[in-house]
């Protein structure tokens, strides 16, 4: 939530690298999600930019259960 325009190149490189990692993990055929978690409600305890590669099984939508 604190990214600036000068971070666009970095984020693009992160997404490109995440794609390569997903392919290396064998996720290309079934697919994967690339997820940024931002701030406390998303589960962050140390606020920094990072990217998750999630795959290996079918996922539903929404990605969290309703309460």
LOMILUM-925908 format. One line per 3 residues: number of its first residue (from 1); their letters; for each residue x, y, z of N, C-alpha, C. Coordinates in nm, 2 decimals, padded with zeros to 4 digits. Layout:
<nodes>
NUM	a	X,Y,Z,X,Y,Z,X,Y,Z | ...;
</nodes>
This chain:
<nodes>
1	xxx	00.08,-00.12,00.00,00.00,00.00,00.00,00.09,00.13,00.00 | 00.22,00.11,00.01,00.31,00.22,00.01,00.40,00.23,-00.11 | 00.36,00.16,-00.22,00.44,00.16,-00.34,00.43,00.30,-00.41;
4	xxx	00.54,00.33,-00.47,00.55,00.46,-00.54,00.58,00.43,-00.69 | 00.56,00.53,-00.78,00.58,00.51,-00.92,00.72,00.44,-00.95 | 00.82,00.48,-00.88,00.95,00.43,-00.90,00.96,00.28,-00.87;
7	xxx	00.86,00.22,-00.80,00.86,00.08,-00.77,00.80,-00.01,-00.88 | 00.75,00.05,-00.98,00.68,-00.02,-01.09,00.78,-00.12,-01.16 | 00.90,-00.08,-01.18,00.99,-00.17,-01.25,01.02,-00.29,-01.16;
10	xxx	01.04,-00.27,-01.03,01.06,-00.38,-00.94,00.95,-00.47,-00.94 | 00.82,-00.42,-00.93,00.71,-00.51,-00.92,00.69,-00.59,-01.05 | 00.72,-00.53,-01.16,00.71,-00.60,-01.29,00.81,-00.71,-01.29;
13	xxx	00.93,-00.69,-01.24,01.04,-00.79,-01.23,01.00,-00.90,-01.14 | 00.93,-00.87,-01.03,00.88,-00.97,-00.93,00.78,-01.06,-01.00 | 00.69,-01.00,-01.07,00.58,-01.08,-01.13,00.64,-01.17,-01.24;
16	xxx	00.74,-01.12,-01.32,00.80,-01.20,-01.42,00.88,-01.32,-01.35 | 00.95,-01.29,-01.25,01.02,-01.40,-01.18,00.93,-01.50,-01.12 | 00.82,-01.45,-01.06,00.72,-01.54,-01.00,00.66,-01.64,-01.11;
19	xxx	00.65,-01.59,-01.23,00.60,-01.67,-01.34,00.71,-01.78,-01.37 | 00.83,-01.75,-01.37,00.94,-01.85,-01.39,00.94,-01.95,-01.28 | 00.93,-01.90,-01.15,00.92,-01.99,-01.04,00.81,-02.09,-01.05;
22	xxx	00.69,-02.04,-01.09,00.57,-02.12,-01.10,00.60,-02.23,-01.21 | 00.66,-02.19,-01.32,00.69,-02.29,-01.42,00.79,-02.39,-01.37 | 00.89,-02.35,-01.30,00.99,-02.44,-01.24,00.93,-02.54,-01.15;
25	xxx	00.82,-02.50,-01.08,00.75,-02.58,-00.98,00.65,-02.67,-01.05 | 00.64,-02.66,-01.18,00.54,-02.75,-01.26,00.40,-02.70,-01.25 | 00.38,-02.57,-01.23,00.24,-02.52,-01.21,00.18,-02.46,-01.34;
28	xxx	00.26,-02.46,-01.45,00.22,-02.39,-01.57,00.09,-02.45,-01.62 | 00.07,-02.58,-01.63,-00.05,-02.64,-01.69,-00.17,-02.61,-01.61 | -00.17,-02.63,-01.48,-00.28,-02.61,-01.39,-00.31,-02.47,-01.35;
31	xxx	-00.20,-02.39,-01.35,-00.21,-02.25,-01.31,-00.17,-02.22,-01.17 | -00.16,-02.09,-01.14,-00.11,-02.05,-01.00,-00.17,-01.91,-00.98 | -00.16,-01.87,-00.86,-00.20,-01.73,-00.82,-00.07,-01.66,-00.77;
34	xxx	-00.06,-01.53,-00.80,00.05,-01.45,-00.76,-00.02,-01.35,-00.66 | 00.02,-01.35,-00.53,-00.05,-01.28,-00.43,00.04,-01.18,-00.36 | 00.00,-01.06,-00.35,00.07,-00.96,-00.26,-00.02,-00.94,-00.14;
37	xxx	00.03,-00.96,-00.02,-00.05,-00.93,00.11,00.00,-00.80,00.16 | -00.10,-00.71,00.19,-00.06,-00.57,00.23,-00.13,-00.54,00.36 | -00.06,-00.50,00.46,-00.10,-00.45,00.59,-00.16,-00.56,00.68;
40	xxx	-00.20,-00.53,00.80,-00.24,-00.62,00.90,-00.36,-00.71,00.87 | -00.46,-00.66,00.81,-00.58,-00.74,00.78,-00.55,-00.85,00.67 | -00.44,-00.83,00.60,-00.40,-00.93,00.50,-00.30,-01.03,00.56;
43	xxx	-00.26,-01.01,00.69,-00.18,-01.10,00.76,-00.03,-01.06,00.78 | 00.00,-00.94,00.73,00.14,-00.89,00.74,00.16,-00.85,00.89 | 00.28,-00.88,00.94,00.33,-00.83,01.07,00.45,-00.74,01.05;
46	xxx	00.52,-00.76,00.94,00.63,-00.67,00.90,00.60,-00.62,00.77 | 00.57,-00.49,00.76,00.52,-00.43,00.63,00.63,-00.41,00.53 | 00.64,-00.50,00.43,00.74,-00.49,00.32,00.67,-00.56,00.20;
49	xxx	00.73,-00.53,00.09,00.67,-00.59,-00.04,00.73,-00.73,-00.05 | 00.64,-00.82,-00.08,00.68,-00.96,-00.11,00.56,-01.02,-00.19 | 00.59,-01.13,-00.25,00.50,-01.19,-00.34,00.49,-01.34,-00.32;
52	xxx	00.37,-01.39,-00.31,00.35,-01.54,-00.29,00.32,-01.60,-00.42 | 00.37,-01.72,-00.45,00.33,-01.80,-00.56,00.25,-01.92,-00.50 | 00.12,-01.93,-00.53,00.03,-02.02,-00.47,-00.02,-02.11,-00.58;
55	xxx	-00.01,-02.24,-00.57,-00.06,-02.33,-00.67,-00.04,-02.48,-00.63 | -00.07,-02.57,-00.72,-00.06,-02.71,-00.69,-00.19,-02.78,-00.66 | -00.30,-02.70,-00.65,-00.43,-02.76,-00.63,-00.53,-02.65,-00.67;
58	xxx	-00.65,-02.70,-00.71,-00.76,-02.61,-00.75,-00.80,-02.52,-00.63 | -00.82,-02.40,-00.66,-00.87,-02.30,-00.56,-01.00,-02.24,-00.60 | -01.08,-02.21,-00.50,-01.21,-02.15,-00.52,-01.21,-02.00,-00.51;
61	xxx	-01.32,-01.94,-00.53,-01.34,-01.80,-00.51,-01.47,-01.77,-00.44 | -01.48,-01.69,-00.34,-01.36,-01.61,-00.29,-01.26,-01.70,-00.22 | -01.14,-01.65,-00.20,-01.03,-01.73,-00.15,-01.04,-01.75,00.01;
64	xxx	-01.14,-01.70,00.07,-01.16,-01.71,00.21,-01.30,-01.74,00.24 | -01.33,-01.82,00.35,-01.47,-01.86,00.38,-01.55,-01.74,00.43 | -01.67,-01.74,00.40,-01.76,-01.64,00.46,-01.79,-01.67,00.60;
67	x	-01.81,-01.57,00.68,-01.84,-01.59,00.83,-01.98,-01.57,00.85;
</nodes>
